Amino acid sequence: MIEKNKKTADSSLLNKNIPFSQVLLVSENEKEVVSIQEALNRAKEADLDLFCVAPQINPPVCKLINYQKHFFKLNKNKKPKKENSSKEMGFSFNIEESDLKTKLEKVQK
């Protein structure tokens, strides 16, 4: 199970911080309404975290996930992607005409 630290996001709906008495526990192959204590026990047995993904629905929907992996994927997608960087081509005063043509062709590509 995850411990709260500065690197994790707002974990107000994670594990023991979930304020509901019953939740809809969604797993890979089943959905069932269970008490919050039962859901926490299952999370502990599976060595996962209980995360409330839809608190506004009645009963609230919770999943068993590895929260650190989930948080990492969320932050990974937020990083801006690098744009195509422009490359520099150096020219000297003593360059031959054929070399200049070759470099200009490369620049145009």
N, C-alpha and C positions, 0 to 999 in steps of 0.2 A: 504494500500500500504506500501511497505517496505521503510525504511529509510536506507541510506548507513551507515554502521558502520564497525568496525574492524573485527567483527565476520563473515561477509559475504564475499563471494568470489569476484573475479573480476566481477563487475556488469556493464561492459562497454556496454553490449547489453541488458540493463534492463530499462524499462519504457522510460523516456524522453531522455535517452542516445542513443537510437536507431537512427542512422543517415539516415534512408531511408524515402522517401516520401510516398511510398506505400508498403504494406506488404500483404502476404497471411496469413490471420488469421485462425488458425485451432482450432476448438472447438470440443466438444464431438460428435456433430452430423452434423457439417457443415464445409465447407471450402469456404472462399471467399476473394477476393482481395479488400482491403479497404485502405483508407488513414491512415497514422500514427496517425493523430488526432482522427479519428473515433475509431481506435483500442485502443488508450489511454482512450478515453471516456468510451468504453465498459469495460475496465479493472477497471476503477474507479467505475463504476456502480456495478460491481460484487465484488468489494473490493478484487481484485486480482492484480497480477503484469503482465505486458506484457514483455515476455522474448523471445528474438530472438534465436531460436534453430538451424536455418540453414541460416546464413547470406550470404553464398557463392552462393546460388541459386537465380535465378531471377524469380519472386519477392522473397525477403527473407521471410522465414517461421517464424511466431511468434505464441506463445501460451499464453493463459491466465492461469497462475499458481500461487500458493502460493510459492513465492521464498524462504521463510525461511524454509518451509517443504522440498522443493527440495534440498536446500543446506545442511540441516541436514541429509537427506538420503544419499547424496553423501559422506559426511564426516563419517557417520556411517559405510559405507561399506569399507572405507579405513583403519579403525582401525584393527590392527593385532589381529587375534583370538588367544586365549590362547591354548597352547599345553597341552597335558595330563601331568599333574604334577606327578612327582614321589613321592611316599610316603615313609616315613621312618618307620622302625620297630625297636623298642628298645629291646635289650637283656641284661639280667644281668647274673652275674656269678652263681647265685643260682637258675637258671631256671631248672625246672623238664624236663625230657626227653619227656614226653607226651606234655607238653606245647610248647617245642621247635618244635616238629613235627607239631603241629597245626599252629604255626606261620609260619613255612616254607611252609606249604600248602597254606596259605593265600598269601604269597609272590609270589608263583609260579602262582597263579590265576591272 
